[in-house]
Amino acid sequence: MKPEPVLNQLMDIQPQNPVPGGKARFIHSEHMTMAYWEIDKDAAVPEHSHPHEQISHVLEGVFELTINEKAYRLVKGSVMIIPSQAVHHGRAIEPCRVIDFFHPVREDFKK
């Protein structure tokens, strides 16, 4: 049996606050997770790593992202691929809207 398509309205998804100054709406498919972030200026994402591949797309604002001790300045339109197990952390230089895609599913982000 083929899986059925699922339509979501982003703003109908209850936001979570996984980090101070950052709220996220999570959508999970069978194999992926998408996170839509709204991040306050100066909010920080602490250093961490995970087994998931991650793609981050900055829709608005400026975000400084450090991956394996190398700093990158992400601006509107930037797309960063973060490999599995890469140690990374970041900080919003300006208020940001960011979409993250993870593979496989981020079970830790499921409520």
Backbone hydrogen bonds, N-H to C=O, Kabsch-Sander energy under -0.5 kcal/mol:
donor,donor_aa,acceptor,acceptor_aa,energy
10,L,8,N,-0.6
12,D,9,Q,-2.1
13,I,9,Q,-0.6
13,I,10,L,-1.6
16,Q,24,A,-2.9
19,V,22,G,-0.9
22,G,19,V,-2.3
23,K,38,E,-2.4
24,A,16,Q,-2.6
25,R,36,Y,-1.9
27,I,34,M,-2.6
29,S,32,M,-2.8
33,T,102,F,-2.0
34,M,27,I,-2.9
35,A,100,D,-3.0
36,Y,25,R,-2.6
37,W,35,A,-0.7
37,W,98,V,-3.6
38,E,23,K,-2.5
39,I,96,C,-2.7
40,D,21,G,-3.2
42,D,92,A,-3.1
43,A,40,D,-2.0
45,V,90,G,-2.7
48,H,88,H,-2.1
53,E,103,H,-2.8
54,Q,82,I,-2.2
55,I,101,F,-2.3
56,S,80,M,-2.7
57,H,99,I,-2.9
58,V,78,S,-2.3
59,L,57,H,-0.6
59,L,97,R,-2.7
60,E,97,R,-1.6
63,F,74,L,-2.7
64,E,91,R,-3.0
65,L,63,F,-0.6
65,L,72,Y,-2.6
66,T,89,H,-3.3
67,I,65,L,-0.5
67,I,70,K,-2.7
68,N,87,V,-3.5
70,K,67,I,-2.1
71,A,69,E,-0.5
72,Y,65,L,-2.6
74,L,63,F,-3.1
74,L,72,Y,-0.7
76,K,61,G,-0.5
77,G,58,V,-3.1
78,S,75,V,-3.1
80,M,56,S,-2.7
82,I,54,Q,-3.5
82,I,80,M,-0.6
85,Q,50,H,-3.1
86,A,83,P,-1.8
88,H,48,H,-2.8
89,H,66,T,-1.8
90,G,45,V,-1.9
91,R,64,E,-2.1
92,A,43,A,-2.4
93,I,62,V,-2.0
93,I,91,R,-0.6
94,E,62,V,-1.7
96,C,39,I,-2.6
97,R,60,E,-2.0
98,V,37,W,-1.6
99,I,57,H,-2.6
100,D,35,A,-2.8
101,F,55,I,-2.6
102,F,33,T,-2.9
103,H,53,E,-1.9
107,E,105,V,-1.4
109,F,106,R,-1.7
110,K,107,E,-1.4
